[in-house]
Amino acid sequence: MTSLDRLIANTIRADVRAVSSYNVPDSSGYIKLDAMENPYQLPPALHAELGQRLAAAALNRYPLPAYATLKAAICAELGVPEGYDVILGNGSDELISIIDMATASQDRQGARSVVLAPVPAFVMYQRSAQFAGMEFIGVPLTADFALDMPAMRAAIASHQPSVLYLAYPNNPTGNLYDAADMAELIDLLGDKGLAVVDEAYEPFAQTSFMEHLPEFPNLIVMRTLSKLGLAGIRLGYMSAAPALLAQFDKVRPPYNINVLTQVAAEFALEHIDILDAQADTLNGARTTLSAALAALPGVQVFESSANFLLFRVADADAVTAKLASAKVLVKNLGKMHPLLAHCIRVTVSTPEENTAFLAALTEALTS
């Protein structure tokens, strides 16, 4: 063991040393269908004006710490209830980290606060909980990816979680949980735990818990602009009871949103109708792509309310490798969770990219 190895062993937590880094594969030269991105940019007619706004940004100054104008635009354009505000994050990932840091605790006997989520789910729920020093409890979904309500009720009663994450729709399965079941779980937590409804794919699902914030003091609704078409600027936001947001704001790093992100987001929200129209286009493409997948022999496609589709094949490893050799990147989820055995997730994209994917998949299934 070298001196550097000893240094790492003596200073870095064992659980951190044991995990792998979050891997993002190089997509250069590929049709990139593995990250649920909107394939459409803002129209070229708007590029010059956006460029002028960005050029005028005060790069020599720190951002305004309250982000008042951007938050006001989000509240006005994205359905935040009157009297409610938002906190901004560097994507949803930072918001999840803020929530976990604010709620993490450990009693004198060493018992840690608990994060609970149905699984399979967004991987950052578990990773963030671990890095915050919390215990993560995953409750498996049913075979059709619905909430296992008896198991969820039992887990809440047994573990008394500080935080419950419910993705709506769920990533990576794409389905919407039953809203009445979700409301019951939020009620069950009461004043003992927070319920975070993660609506990253709300532009495609076109249903939301945002309007229910006044009904549930323990409800947090979290979203991102990434799936709407602004993945490159990394902006997430969450809303909750004002007194609750004030506590999270203590944990939020100062100046966590840069001025270029702020300017680009404000500009995009002035043209939200364009982004909404793109989401509608992708929803139509999702229907077409789902039908085409279902028509392929040996493919089981699952219903989705997001901008991606989950489907099962006989050998996900082989199919994913063949797609990669054809320069098409998708996400192989077969080893993520037993419920996802031989499942692949593909982003819904442009007609041209969807057609190229289907051709490559057909070849992969028959070769």
Number of C-alpha atoms within 10 A of each C-alpha: 5 7 8 9 9 10 10 13 12 10 8 10 11 11 10 12 11 8 9 7 8 9 6 8 8 9 13 8 9 13 19 22 23 20 16 25 20 22 16 15 12 15 8 8 8 12 12 10 12 16 11 10 15 18 12 11 14 11 12 7 8 13 19 14 12 12 16 12 13 20 18 15 15 19 19 13 14 14 11 20 16 10 9 14 20 23 19 25 24 17 21 24 16 21 23 22 21 20 24 26 19 15 20 18 16 12 8 6 6 8 11 17 22 26 27 25 26 23 24 21 22 18 13 15 22 20 18 21 25 17 15 19 18 23 19 21 19 17 19 20 19 14 11 10 20 17 21 15 16 8 15 20 14 12 17 19 12 9 14 18 23 23 25 25 19 27 24 28 24 25 24 24 28 23 22 21 16 11 13 9 15 18 16 12 18 22 17 16 21 14 12 11 21 23 27 24 23 25 26 26 28 22 26 24 20 12 16 18 18 21 13 14 18 15 10 17 19 21 27 23 25 25 25 27 23 20 21 22 23 21 17 11 19 19 25 24 23 24 23 26 18 13 9 15 18 13 13 18 16 11 14 19 12 13 14 15 22 18 20 18 19 21 19 17 20 19 18 19 18 11 14 15 12 16 20 15 12 21 25 15 14 25 22 12 18 24 14 14 23 20 12 15 19 14 12 14 11 12 16 16 22 18 16 23 22 31 25 29 25 24 22 19 19 14 14 20 16 15 24 22 16 19 22 15 13 18 18 23 26 22 19 22 23 19 13 16 13 13 19 20 17 21 29 25 25 22 25 28 26 15 13 8 17 21 14 16 25 16 13 19 20 16 14 17 18 8 8
